[in-house]
Amino acid sequence: MLRYVGDTTGVVRVEDLLRSPALQLRLIAGAAGVARRVAWAHVSELSDPTPWLSGAEMIMSIGLAVPRDPAGQRTYLERLDDAGVSCLALSEGLSVPPLSEDFLTAAEERGFPVVEVPLPVPFIAVSQEVAWAVQNNTSQRLNAQLQVFGAVQWLAAGTMSTGEIFARLERLSGYSLYACTPRLGPLLDGVPVPPVELAKLIPATVSSPPTVPGGYVLPVTGPQRTLGFILAMENAAAAPAGVSVVQHIATVAALQVSMRAHEREMLRRQGAETLAEMLGGGLDPALVRRRLTAAGLPAGEPLVLAVIRPGSGASYETVADALGPLVLRQQDELYALLPDAEAEALLAAAAAATAPGGQVAAAAAPGRPAAEGQVAAGVSRAFAAGASLAVARREAQWAVSRAAAAGRPVTRYGDDRTGRWLTGESADLRALVEDVLGDVIQYDRTHAGDLIPTVRTWLEHDRQTERAARALHIHPNTLLYRVHRFEQLSGRSLAATESLTEVWLALRTLAGPPGHG
């Protein structure tokens, strides 16, 4: 009878099988990996058996699966090692081709044991020895599975944090656990994302095999999409409980994510109702303060109202998730009530959440609509909790119009020192725009021209032609031609102070001042 390493757990390792007098195995290469655990021994003559493996197997072959050429042999060995195979056992003689130096070098470099099985020793004898160890380990694995099922009760009770639950699951399963989104961001509070050296193990698709070197990676699935992945790496100080237990842990993670999403949705609905009533002026100030405190906004801290316009390809839900509970959608805009001190950080997070690769989207060219997926936001001046939102709403609308027109991700009301002096009377504003810019606007519409955005950008860059041309991605001479054409159509010389002031105020009005329209 073999005396296994760690008799109490029933774990058998490659070195145990090498020491067996009955098996008479001979190590060919990969001595550094003889401490690898063997969970099963199976015969395979497939050139690529990895789709049907779960990890820690000893693959036995009479040699039909081993390629004849050196490059093919190395690829075959690396494929097995990458899939978590513990050892390759080749029958002495029979169909095993000569093993190349490339093959043997790869085995040594990776610490991947390759052993030779004497011809008189049947493969079934090796399988029986491994099966005996697995049988002794079955009760431990079953006990671990039952205790992992108990994690569902911990979730329902709500007495433990997510981090505490997964710390217990680590002790029960024998794995170090990591959780992340498909973009390698945090998935569960208190559960670490894979460190840099392990991040490469997260697959690009959910159909990838679960086995990775030293553990498993399994998807955390939701109703319509993959929410993320659980990476379980074997803990050298414990007996790993196997892929079935890791599958149960991934299910626990999916339940936890679902519960947190449901809680966020409830808070968001309550917050949207509160914000709608505040915008309508239908709440008592004292009640407003109580509701804001219940929503998690710091008592006594100044607030701002933000109006957000996600780009054409952006997800309103993703933007809202990044902004907190007090968010309301009205047509194509989101209103958000935010702490003044955190507004810029929250809006930057919203922009990053919708941009490809998690990066903040680049600003659109000045005077152009927001690019696909880009977020444009306008922020009011700060005010106290309980104050009317009528003024803050006009300020935020003005600011978001300026942000969209200038291609900026965020603009605060008051940053534009000219705009705040404009009248709020719609008739006056329309007359100003029509008198100064009417002919230019008509020209742009008829000729698909860019005179208005070109002159606005030129003035925003303090009439510095080179800078403005770079911002517009046009030649400086083209910019100067458009400025000259603008002067001809508008009848205003941009070299004259009075005309320049008039044009500047008209352009600011055209962008959408408070109360306009």
LUMSEVEX-677736 format. One line per field, with one value per residue (C-alpha): x, y, z; residue in three letters; chain; residue number from 1. Coordinates in Angstrom, 1 decimal, padded with zeros to 4 digits, always signed. Layout:
N
east: c(X/...)
north: c(Y/...)
up: c(Z/...)
kemar: c(ALA/...)
zase: c(A/...)
sevo: c(NUM/...)
END
This chain:
517
east: c(+000.0/+001.3/+001.9/+000.5/+001.8/-000.7/-002.5/-005.3/-006.4/-005.8/-003.8/-001.5/+001.3/+003.6/+006.5/+004.3/+003.7/+007.4/+008.2/+005.8/+007.7/+004.7/+004.4/+008.2/+007.7/+010.8/+011.1/+012.2/+012.0/+010.4/+011.8/+010.9/+007.2/+007.0/+005.1/+002.1/-001.2/-002.8/-006.6/-007.1/-005.3/-006.7/-005.6/-005.9/-004.5/-006.0/-003.6/-005.6/-007.5/-007.7/-011.4/-012.4/-010.1/-010.8/-007.1/-004.7/-004.9/-002.2/-002.5/-001.3/-000.4/+001.2/+002.6/+000.0/-000.8/+002.8/+003.8/+006.9/+008.4/+010.2/+008.0/+004.9/+006.1/+006.8/+003.4/+001.7/+003.5/+002.8/-000.9/-001.2/+000.7/-001.4/-004.6/-003.4/-002.4/-000.2/+001.9/+002.4/+003.0/+004.3/+004.5/+007.9/+008.5/+005.3/+004.4/+006.3/+008.5/+012.0/+011.6/+013.3/+015.5/+012.8/+010.3/+012.6/+013.8/+010.2/+009.4/+012.4/+011.6/+008.0/+008.6/+006.2/+006.8/+007.1/+007.4/+007.9/+005.6/+007.4/+005.8/+004.8/+002.9/-000.7/-002.1/-005.0/-002.6/-001.7/-005.3/-006.2/-003.5/-004.8/-008.4/-007.6/-006.3/-009.3/-011.7/-010.1/-010.4/-014.1/-015.5/-013.5/-014.7/-018.3/-018.0/-016.6/-019.4/-022.1/-020.4/-020.2/-024.0/-024.3/-023.0/-026.4/-027.8/-025.1/-026.2/-029.8/-029.1/-027.3/-025.1/-021.8/-020.1/-019.2/-015.5/-016.2/-018.2/-015.5/-012.8/-014.7/-015.1/-011.4/-010.8/-013.4/-012.3/-008.5/-008.2/-007.2/-010.2/-010.3/-013.3/-013.4/-015.5/-014.7/-012.6/-010.7/-012.5/-013.9/-016.9/-017.6/-016.9/-014.2/-013.0/-009.7/-009.3/-006.6/-003.1/-001.1/+000.7/-002.7/-004.8/-003.7/-005.6/-009.0/-010.4/-011.7/-014.8/-017.0/-016.5/-012.8/-011.9/-012.2/-008.7/-005.8/-002.3/-002.7/-006.4/-009.7/-011.5/-015.3/-017.8/-020.2/-023.4/-026.4/-029.8/-028.6/-024.8/-021.6/-021.1/-017.5/-015.2/-014.1/-010.4/-009.5/-005.8/-004.7/-003.4/-000.3/-001.1/-004.6/-006.1/-008.1/-011.7/-011.9/-013.8/-017.2/-016.7/-015.4/-018.6/-020.7/-018.6/-019.2/-023.0/-022.7/-020.9/-023.7/-026.3/-024.4/-024.1/-027.8/-028.8/-026.6/-028.1/-031.6/-030.7/-029.3/-032.4/-034.6/-032.5/-032.4/-036.2/-036.7/-034.0/-035.7/-039.0/-037.4/-035.6/-038.7/-040.6/-037.8/-037.6/-041.4/-041.1/-043.5/-041.6/-041.2/-037.6/-037.4/-038.7/-036.1/-033.3/-034.5/-034.7/-031.3/-029.8/-031.5/-030.0/-026.5/-025.8/-023.7/-025.9/-025.1/-022.8/-023.4/-025.0/-025.1/-027.5/-025.9/-027.5/-025.9/-026.3/-024.8/-023.6/-025.5/-023.9/-023.7/-025.9/-028.0/-028.1/-024.3/-024.0/-026.7/-024.9/-021.8/-023.6/-025.4/-029.1/-030.4/-030.7/-033.7/-034.0/-036.1/-036.1/-032.5/-031.0/-030.1/-030.5/-028.3/-028.1/-024.5/-022.3/-020.5/-017.1/-017.5/-019.3/-016.3/-015.0/-018.5/-019.0/-015.5/-016.4/-019.6/-017.6/-015.0/-017.7/-019.2/-015.9/-014.2/-011.7/-012.8/-010.9/-012.4/-013.8/-011.9/-013.8/-015.6/-014.3/-015.6/-019.0/-019.7/-022.2/-020.9/-019.1/-020.6/-020.4/-019.2/-020.8/-021.4/-022.4/-023.4/-023.2/-025.0/-023.6/-023.6/-026.7/-027.9/-030.1/-033.8/-033.3/-035.5/-034.0/-035.6/-032.5/-030.1/-031.9/-031.6/-027.9/-027.2/-029.1/-027.0/-023.8/-024.5/-025.3/-022.0/-020.2/-021.8/-021.1/-017.5/-016.9/-016.0/-017.0/-018.0/-018.8/-019.8/-022.1/-020.1/-017.0/-018.4/-018.1/-019.9/-022.9/-024.2/-024.8/-027.1/-030.8/-033.2/-035.9/-036.5/-037.7/-034.6/-032.3/-034.0/-033.7/-030.0/-029.2/-031.3/-029.8/-026.1/-026.0/-029.1/-027.5/-024.5/-026.9/-028.8/-025.6/-024.4/-027.8/-027.8/-024.2/-023.6/-021.0/-019.0/-018.8/-020.5/-018.5/-015.3/-015.7/-016.8/-013.7/-011.5/-012.8/-012.7/-009.0/-008.5/-008.2/-005.0/-005.3/-002.8/-004.4/-007.9/-007.0/-005.5/-008.6/-010.8/-008.4/-008.2/-005.4/-004.9/-005.6/-009.0/-009.8/-008.9/-011.0/-014.0/-013.5/-013.4/-016.6/-018.3/-017.5/-018.9/-022.2/-022.7/-021.6/-019.4/-015.7/-014.1/-011.3/-013.7/-014.3/-018.1/-018.7/-016.6/-018.6/-021.9/-020.8/-019.5/-022.7/-024.8/-022.7/-023.1/-026.8/-027.0/-025.5/-028.5/-028.6/-030.7/-034.4/-033.9/-036.7)
north: c(+000.0/+003.5/+005.8/+009.1/+012.6/+013.8/+010.5/+012.3/+014.1/+011.2/+013.4/+011.6/+013.4/+012.5/+011.8/+009.2/+007.3/+007.4/+005.8/+002.9/-000.4/-001.9/+000.8/+001.1/+004.5/+006.3/+010.1/+011.3/+015.1/+017.8/+016.9/+020.3/+019.4/+016.0/+017.6/+018.2/+016.7/+014.0/+013.9/+011.3/+009.1/+008.7/+007.3/+009.7/+009.4/+012.8/+015.4/+017.9/+016.4/+019.7/+020.6/+017.5/+018.0/+019.7/+019.8/+017.8/+014.7/+012.3/+011.7/+008.2/+007.5/+004.7/+007.5/+007.9/+011.5/+012.6/+014.5/+013.4/+016.8/+018.8/+021.9/+019.8/+017.9/+021.1/+022.6/+019.3/+019.5/+023.2/+022.6/+020.0/+022.1/+025.2/+023.1/+022.1/+018.5/+017.1/+014.6/+012.9/+009.1/+007.4/+003.7/+002.2/+001.4/+000.9/+004.0/+006.7/+008.6/+009.8/+012.7/+015.8/+018.2/+020.9/+018.6/+017.7/+021.3/+022.6/+019.9/+021.1/+024.8/+024.3/+021.7/+019.4/+015.8/+013.3/+009.7/+006.3/+003.4/+000.0/-002.2/-005.0/-002.4/-001.9/+001.5/+000.2/-000.3/+003.4/+004.3/+002.1/+003.7/+007.2/+006.2/+004.8/+008.2/+010.0/+007.7/+008.6/+012.3/+012.0/+012.6/+015.7/+017.1/+016.3/+018.0/+021.1/+021.2/+021.0/+023.8/+026.0/+025.4/+026.9/+030.2/+030.8/+030.9/+033.4/+035.6/+035.4/+036.2/+039.4/+039.2/+038.9/+041.1/+039.8/+039.8/+037.8/+035.2/+034.7/+034.5/+031.5/+030.0/+030.2/+028.2/+025.7/+025.2/+025.3/+028.0/+031.6/+033.4/+036.4/+038.1/+040.6/+041.9/+041.0/+044.2/+043.1/+045.7/+044.9/+042.6/+042.0/+044.2/+042.9/+040.3/+041.2/+041.3/+039.1/+040.6/+041.6/+038.3/+036.3/+038.7/+036.9/+033.9/+035.6/+034.4/+036.5/+034.4/+032.3/+029.2/+028.9/+025.8/+026.2/+024.8/+027.2/+026.5/+026.0/+026.4/+027.2/+030.2/+030.1/+032.7/+034.5/+034.6/+036.9/+036.7/+038.2/+038.4/+037.3/+039.5/+038.5/+035.6/+033.8/+032.8/+030.0/+029.3/+026.3/+027.1/+025.2/+025.0/+023.3/+020.5/+021.9/+020.7/+020.5/+022.2/+021.3/+023.4/+026.3/+026.1/+026.4/+029.4/+031.0/+030.5/+032.1/+035.1/+035.3/+035.4/+038.1/+040.3/+039.8/+040.8/+043.9/+044.8/+044.5/+046.7/+049.3/+049.2/+049.8/+052.7/+054.1/+054.0/+055.7/+058.3/+059.0/+059.6/+061.9/+063.9/+064.2/+065.6/+068.0/+069.2/+069.8/+071.7/+069.3/+068.4/+070.2/+071.2/+069.3/+066.1/+066.7/+066.7/+063.5/+061.7/+062.9/+061.6/+058.3/+058.2/+058.5/+062.2/+063.8/+066.0/+069.7/+069.3/+071.6/+069.9/+070.4/+069.4/+067.9/+067.4/+064.6/+063.8/+060.4/+060.0/+058.1/+054.7/+055.1/+053.2/+055.4/+052.6/+052.4/+056.2/+056.2/+053.3/+055.5/+058.5/+057.1/+056.7/+060.3/+060.1/+060.7/+060.2/+062.7/+062.1/+062.0/+063.5/+062.4/+064.6/+063.8/+065.3/+065.0/+066.2/+069.3/+067.9/+064.6/+065.8/+065.9/+062.5/+060.9/+062.4/+061.3/+057.7/+057.9/+058.9/+056.2/+053.5/+054.2/+054.6/+051.7/+049.9/+051.8/+055.0/+058.4/+059.2/+061.9/+065.1/+065.8/+068.5/+071.9/+072.8/+069.1/+066.8/+064.4/+061.4/+057.9/+056.9/+060.3/+061.9/+065.6/+067.1/+070.4/+071.3/+074.0/+076.2/+074.6/+075.0/+073.7/+070.7/+071.7/+074.6/+075.0/+073.3/+075.8/+078.0/+075.0/+073.3/+076.3/+076.6/+073.0/+073.1/+076.1/+074.4/+071.1/+073.0/+074.7/+071.4/+069.7/+072.7/+073.0/+069.2/+069.2/+066.3/+068.6/+072.4/+074.2/+077.1/+080.2/+078.9/+080.9/+084.4/+086.0/+083.6/+084.4/+088.1/+087.2/+088.0/+085.2/+086.7/+084.4/+087.2/+089.2/+086.2/+085.2/+088.8/+088.9/+085.6/+086.5/+090.0/+089.0/+085.4/+084.9/+085.0/+082.9/+080.2/+080.1/+079.8/+076.9/+075.1/+075.6/+074.7/+072.2/+074.7/+075.1/+078.8/+079.0/+076.3/+077.5/+081.1/+079.9/+077.7/+080.5/+082.9/+080.3/+079.9/+083.7/+084.1/+082.1/+080.6/+077.8/+076.4/+076.7/+075.0/+072.1/+071.8/+071.8/+069.5/+071.9/+074.0/+077.5/+079.0/+077.2/+078.6/+082.2/+081.8/+080.8/+083.7/+086.1/+084.5/+084.9/+088.6/+089.0/+087.3/+088.8/+092.3/+092.4/+092.9/+090.7/+093.2/+095.8/+095.6/+096.4/+093.9/+091.2/+091.6/+091.4/+088.2/+086.6/+087.2/+085.9/+082.8/+082.2/+082.7/+080.2/+077.5/+077.7/+080.1/+079.6/+080.0/+079.9/+078.4)
up: c(+000.0/-000.9/+002.0/+000.7/+001.6/+004.3/+005.0/+006.8/+003.6/+001.2/-001.2/-003.6/-005.4/-008.3/-005.9/-004.1/-007.3/-008.1/-004.8/-005.3/-005.7/-007.5/-010.2/-010.9/-012.6/-013.8/-013.9/-017.4/-016.9/-014.7/-011.3/-009.9/-010.2/-008.5/-005.5/-007.8/-006.6/-008.7/-008.6/-011.3/-013.8/-017.3/-020.6/-023.6/-027.1/-028.1/-029.4/-027.3/-024.4/-022.5/-023.2/-021.2/-018.2/-014.9/-013.6/-011.6/-013.9/-014.8/-018.5/-019.6/-023.2/-025.2/-027.4/-030.2/-029.0/-028.9/-032.1/-033.9/-034.5/-031.8/-032.1/-031.9/-028.9/-027.0/-027.9/-026.7/-023.4/-022.8/-023.7/-021.0/-018.4/-019.1/-018.6/-015.1/-015.9/-013.1/-015.0/-018.3/-018.1/-021.3/-021.8/-022.2/-025.9/-027.9/-029.9/-028.0/-030.5/-029.6/-027.1/-028.4/-026.5/-026.9/-025.2/-022.3/-021.9/-021.7/-019.0/-016.9/-017.4/-016.3/-013.7/-015.5/-014.6/-017.4/-016.3/-018.0/-017.2/-017.6/-020.2/-017.6/-015.5/-016.9/-016.9/-014.8/-011.9/-011.9/-012.1/-009.1/-006.9/-007.7/-007.3/-003.8/-002.7/-004.3/-002.5/+000.8/-000.1/-001.1/+002.4/+002.9/-000.5/+000.3/+003.6/+002.0/-000.6/+002.2/+004.1/+001.0/+000.6/+004.0/+002.6/+001.1/+004.7/+005.6/+002.7/+003.7/+007.4/+006.4/+009.5/+007.7/+005.1/+001.7/+002.7/+005.8/+003.9/+001.3/+003.9/+005.4/+001.9/+001.4/+004.6/+003.7/+000.0/+000.3/-002.3/-002.3/-003.9/-006.2/-007.9/-010.8/-013.6/-017.2/-017.3/-014.1/-011.9/-008.4/-008.5/-004.8/-001.8/+000.4/-002.2/-003.9/-007.7/-009.1/-008.7/-011.8/-012.1/-012.1/-014.2/-017.3/-016.1/-016.5/-019.9/-022.7/-023.1/-020.8/-023.0/-022.0/-020.0/-016.2/-015.5/-015.1/-013.8/-010.0/-009.8/-011.6/-013.1/-013.4/-014.7/-012.4/-014.5/-014.3/-016.0/-019.3/-019.2/-017.5/-014.5/-013.8/-012.8/-009.7/-009.7/-007.2/-006.7/-004.7/-001.2/-000.5/+003.2/+002.6/+000.7/-002.3/-002.5/-006.3/-009.1/-007.9/-004.7/-006.8/-009.0/-005.8/-004.8/-008.2/-007.6/-004.2/-005.8/-008.4/-005.7/-003.8/-006.9/-007.6/-004.1/-004.2/-007.6/-006.2/-003.2/-005.5/-007.7/-004.7/-003.5/-007.0/-007.3/-004.0/-004.9/-008.3/-006.6/-004.0/-006.7/-008.9/-006.0/-005.2/-008.8/-008.7/-005.4/-003.7/-000.6/+002.8/+003.4/+006.7/+004.9/+002.1/+004.7/+006.3/+002.9/+001.8/+005.1/+004.5/+001.0/+002.4/+001.6/+004.4/+006.7/+006.4/+003.4/+000.4/-002.6/-006.4/-009.1/-012.2/-015.6/-017.6/-021.3/-022.1/-025.6/-028.2/-027.3/-023.6/-021.1/-018.9/-016.3/-016.2/-015.7/-013.0/-011.1/-010.9/-009.6/-006.5/-005.5/-006.2/-010.0/-012.2/-015.9/-017.9/-021.6/-022.8/-019.7/-016.2/-013.1/-010.2/-006.7/-005.5/-002.6/-003.9/-002.7/-004.6/-007.8/-010.1/-009.0/-009.4/-012.8/-013.9/-012.7/-014.8/-017.9/-017.3/-016.8/-020.3/-022.2/-024.1/-021.9/-018.8/-019.9/-019.8/-023.3/-025.3/-025.7/-028.9/-031.2/-030.0/-031.5/-032.3/-030.6/-028.0/-029.4/-029.1/-025.4/-024.2/-021.2/-021.1/-017.7/-016.3/-012.6/-010.7/-007.9/-004.5/-002.3/+001.1/+001.6/+001.5/-000.8/-003.9/-007.0/-009.5/-009.8/-009.6/-012.4/-014.8/-013.9/-014.5/-017.9/-018.9/-017.9/-019.7/-022.9/-022.6/-022.0/-025.0/-027.3/-026.2/-026.2/-022.5/-020.2/-017.3/-017.0/-013.7/-013.8/-013.1/-015.0/-017.9/-016.6/-019.6/-019.7/-016.2/-017.2/-020.1/-019.7/-019.1/-021.3/-024.3/-026.7/-026.0/-026.5/-029.8/-031.1/-030.2/-032.0/-035.0/-035.4/-035.0/-036.3/-038.4/-041.8/-040.6/-039.2/-042.5/-044.4/-042.3/-042.7/-046.5/-047.2/-044.3/-043.1/-039.9/-039.6/-036.1/-034.4/-036.0/-034.8/-031.4/-031.0/-032.3/-029.7/-026.9/-027.7/-027.3/-031.1/-031.2/-034.7/-034.4/-031.1/-032.5/-035.7/-033.8/-031.7/-034.9/-036.8/-039.8/-041.4/-040.0/-043.4/-043.5/-040.1/-041.2/-044.4/-042.3/-039.9/-042.8/-044.3/-041.0/-040.9/-044.4/-043.6/-040.1/-041.0/-037.9/-037.8/-035.1/-034.9/-033.4/-029.7/-029.9/-032.7/-031.0/-027.7/-029.6/-031.4/-028.3/-026.4/-029.3/-029.5/-025.8/-026.1/-029.0/-026.7/-024.4/-021.5/-018.3/-019.1/-022.8/-024.9)
kemar: c(MET/LEU/ARG/TYR/VAL/GLY/ASP/THR/THR/GLY/VAL/VAL/ARG/VAL/GLU/ASP/LEU/LEU/ARG/SER/PRO/ALA/LEU/GLN/LEU/ARG/LEU/ILE/ALA/GLY/ALA/ALA/GLY/VAL/ALA/ARG/ARG/VAL/ALA/TRP/ALA/HIS/VAL/SER/GLU/LEU/SER/ASP/PRO/THR/PRO/TRP/LEU/SER/GLY/ALA/GLU/MET/ILE/MET/SER/ILE/GLY/LEU/ALA/VAL/PRO/ARG/ASP/PRO/ALA/GLY/GLN/ARG/THR/TYR/LEU/GLU/ARG/LEU/ASP/ASP/ALA/GLY/VAL/SER/CYS/LEU/ALA/LEU/SER/GLU/GLY/LEU/SER/VAL/PRO/PRO/LEU/SER/GLU/ASP/PHE/LEU/THR/ALA/ALA/GLU/GLU/ARG/GLY/PHE/PRO/VAL/VAL/GLU/VAL/PRO/LEU/PRO/VAL/PRO/PHE/ILE/ALA/VAL/SER/GLN/GLU/VAL/ALA/TRP/ALA/VAL/GLN/ASN/ASN/THR/SER/GLN/ARG/LEU/ASN/ALA/GLN/LEU/GLN/VAL/PHE/GLY/ALA/VAL/GLN/TRP/LEU/ALA/ALA/GLY/THR/MET/SER/THR/GLY/GLU/ILE/PHE/ALA/ARG/LEU/GLU/ARG/LEU/SER/GLY/TYR/SER/LEU/TYR/ALA/CYS/THR/PRO/ARG/LEU/GLY/PRO/LEU/LEU/ASP/GLY/VAL/PRO/VAL/PRO/PRO/VAL/GLU/LEU/ALA/LYS/LEU/ILE/PRO/ALA/THR/VAL/SER/SER/PRO/PRO/THR/VAL/PRO/GLY/GLY/TYR/VAL/LEU/PRO/VAL/THR/GLY/PRO/GLN/ARG/THR/LEU/GLY/PHE/ILE/LEU/ALA/MET/GLU/ASN/ALA/ALA/ALA/ALA/PRO/ALA/GLY/VAL/SER/VAL/VAL/GLN/HIS/ILE/ALA/THR/VAL/ALA/ALA/LEU/GLN/VAL/SER/MET/ARG/ALA/HIS/GLU/ARG/GLU/MET/LEU/ARG/ARG/GLN/GLY/ALA/GLU/THR/LEU/ALA/GLU/MET/LEU/GLY/GLY/GLY/LEU/ASP/PRO/ALA/LEU/VAL/ARG/ARG/ARG/LEU/THR/ALA/ALA/GLY/LEU/PRO/ALA/GLY/GLU/PRO/LEU/VAL/LEU/ALA/VAL/ILE/ARG/PRO/GLY/SER/GLY/ALA/SER/TYR/GLU/THR/VAL/ALA/ASP/ALA/LEU/GLY/PRO/LEU/VAL/LEU/ARG/GLN/GLN/ASP/GLU/LEU/TYR/ALA/LEU/LEU/PRO/ASP/ALA/GLU/ALA/GLU/ALA/LEU/LEU/ALA/ALA/ALA/ALA/ALA/ALA/THR/ALA/PRO/GLY/GLY/GLN/VAL/ALA/ALA/ALA/ALA/ALA/PRO/GLY/ARG/PRO/ALA/ALA/GLU/GLY/GLN/VAL/ALA/ALA/GLY/VAL/SER/ARG/ALA/PHE/ALA/ALA/GLY/ALA/SER/LEU/ALA/VAL/ALA/ARG/ARG/GLU/ALA/GLN/TRP/ALA/VAL/SER/ARG/ALA/ALA/ALA/ALA/GLY/ARG/PRO/VAL/THR/ARG/TYR/GLY/ASP/ASP/ARG/THR/GLY/ARG/TRP/LEU/THR/GLY/GLU/SER/ALA/ASP/LEU/ARG/ALA/LEU/VAL/GLU/ASP/VAL/LEU/GLY/ASP/VAL/ILE/GLN/TYR/ASP/ARG/THR/HIS/ALA/GLY/ASP/LEU/ILE/PRO/THR/VAL/ARG/THR/TRP/LEU/GLU/HIS/ASP/ARG/GLN/THR/GLU/ARG/ALA/ALA/ARG/ALA/LEU/HIS/ILE/HIS/PRO/ASN/THR/LEU/LEU/TYR/ARG/VAL/HIS/ARG/PHE/GLU/GLN/LEU/SER/GLY/ARG/SER/LEU/ALA/ALA/THR/GLU/SER/LEU/THR/GLU/VAL/TRP/LEU/ALA/LEU/ARG/THR/LEU/ALA/GLY/PRO/PRO/GLY/HIS/GLY)
zase: c(A/A/A/A/A/A/A/A/A/A/A/A/A/A/A/A/A/A/A/A/A/A/A/A/A/A/A/A/A/A/A/A/A/A/A/A/A/A/A/A/A/A/A/A/A/A/A/A/A/A/A/A/A/A/A/A/A/A/A/A/A/A/A/A/A/A/A/A/A/A/A/A/A/A/A/A/A/A/A/A/A/A/A/A/A/A/A/A/A/A/A/A/A/A/A/A/A/A/A/A/A/A/A/A/A/A/A/A/A/A/A/A/A/A/A/A/A/A/A/A/A/A/A/A/A/A/A/A/A/A/A/A/A/A/A/A/A/A/A/A/A/A/A/A/A/A/A/A/A/A/A/A/A/A/A/A/A/A/A/A/A/A/A/A/A/A/A/A/A/A/A/A/A/A/A/A/A/A/A/A/A/A/A/A/A/A/A/A/A/A/A/A/A/A/A/A/A/A/A/A/A/A/A/A/A/A/A/A/A/A/A/A/A/A/A/A/A/A/A/A/A/A/A/A/A/A/A/A/A/A/A/A/A/A/A/A/A/A/A/A/A/A/A/A/A/A/A/A/A/A/A/A/A/A/A/A/A/A/A/A/A/A/A/A/A/A/A/A/A/A/A/A/A/A/A/A/A/A/A/A/A/A/A/A/A/A/A/A/A/A/A/A/A/A/A/A/A/A/A/A/A/A/A/A/A/A/A/A/A/A/A/A/A/A/A/A/A/A/A/A/A/A/A/A/A/A/A/A/A/A/A/A/A/A/A/A/A/A/A/A/A/A/A/A/A/A/A/A/A/A/A/A/A/A/A/A/A/A/A/A/A/A/A/A/A/A/A/A/A/A/A/A/A/A/A/A/A/A/A/A/A/A/A/A/A/A/A/A/A/A/A/A/A/A/A/A/A/A/A/A/A/A/A/A/A/A/A/A/A/A/A/A/A/A/A/A/A/A/A/A/A/A/A/A/A/A/A/A/A/A/A/A/A/A/A/A/A/A/A/A/A/A/A/A/A/A/A/A/A/A/A/A/A/A/A/A/A/A/A/A/A/A/A/A/A/A/A/A/A/A/A/A/A/A/A/A/A/A/A/A/A/A/A/A/A/A/A/A/A/A/A/A/A/A/A/A/A/A/A/A/A/A/A/A/A/A/A/A/A/A/A/A/A/A/A/A/A)
sevo: c(1/2/3/4/5/6/7/8/9/10/11/12/13/14/15/16/17/18/19/20/21/22/23/24/25/26/27/28/29/30/31/32/33/34/35/36/37/38/39/40/41/42/43/44/45/46/47/48/49/50/51/52/53/54/55/56/57/58/59/60/61/62/63/64/65/66/67/68/69/70/71/72/73/74/75/76/77/78/79/80/81/82/83/84/85/86/87/88/89/90/91/92/93/94/95/96/97/98/99/100/101/102/103/104/105/106/107/108/109/110/111/112/113/114/115/116/117/118/119/120/121/122/123/124/125/126/127/128/129/130/131/132/133/134/135/136/137/138/139/140/141/142/143/144/145/146/147/148/149/150/151/152/153/154/155/156/157/158/159/160/161/162/163/164/165/166/167/168/169/170/171/172/173/174/175/176/177/178/179/180/181/182/183/184/185/186/187/188/189/190/191/192/193/194/195/196/197/198/199/200/201/202/203/204/205/206/207/208/209/210/211/212/213/214/215/216/217/218/219/220/221/222/223/224/225/226/227/228/229/230/231/232/233/234/235/236/237/238/239/240/241/242/243/244/245/246/247/248/249/250/251/252/253/254/255/256/257/258/259/260/261/262/263/264/265/266/267/268/269/270/271/272/273/274/275/276/277/278/279/280/281/282/283/284/285/286/287/288/289/290/291/292/293/294/295/296/297/298/299/300/301/302/303/304/305/306/307/308/309/310/311/312/313/314/315/316/317/318/319/320/321/322/323/324/325/326/327/328/329/330/331/332/333/334/335/336/337/338/339/340/341/342/343/344/345/346/347/348/349/350/351/352/353/354/355/356/357/358/359/360/361/362/363/364/365/366/367/368/369/370/371/372/373/374/375/376/377/378/379/380/381/382/383/384/385/386/387/388/389/390/391/392/393/394/395/396/397/398/399/400/401/402/403/404/405/406/407/408/409/410/411/412/413/414/415/416/417/418/419/420/421/422/423/424/425/426/427/428/429/430/431/432/433/434/435/436/437/438/439/440/441/442/443/444/445/446/447/448/449/450/451/452/453/454/455/456/457/458/459/460/461/462/463/464/465/466/467/468/469/470/471/472/473/474/475/476/477/478/479/480/481/482/483/484/485/486/487/488/489/490/491/492/493/494/495/496/497/498/499/500/501/502/503/504/505/506/507/508/509/510/511/512/513/514/515/516/517)
END
